[in-house]
Amino acid sequence: SGLMIVWMIVRHIHIFSNYYHLAFPVLSPYLTFFMPYFFFKSGMFYRMKSFTQSLKDSAKKLLVPFAKYSIIGELVWLCCELCMGEFEFVSFCNTAGFELWHEGRLYGNGALWFLLSLFIVQTMGGKMLQFLHPLLVMLFGCRFSGERVGT
């Protein structure tokens, strides 16, 4: 787990700083599974619950922080836009709606897409476990997470 967390941090630094190092093309093919690994890890201690209880628990631990920190991020972004004199209400609302619908996150706090995706995988996975073999559910979850991050 530690290696995957370190790789995720290094990968994000690489993406956002445009820093190029020989290690990235060498290591990337071997560590592209880091996001599906986090989805797998989140399900290691999964206990079967009713769908309703699973939905409530997942919403409490994933959707509440998603909403809370998305709002904080958007408020910070709004303040930055206002300070730079570039704020347009309609554009701001359209961008927020587009980002939420297409990216699963808001612009002010982009890393939160993971919470929304994990919520969907956990609730769908719990329901699917009632009908499918656990290995098929795990493969579907890994495929979904890989599709989400483009790996």
Salt bridges, closest charged atoms under 4 A:
ASP57 OD2 - LYS49 NZ 2.70
GLU99 OE1 - ARG105 NH1 3.14
GLU147 OE1 - ARG143 NH2 2.97
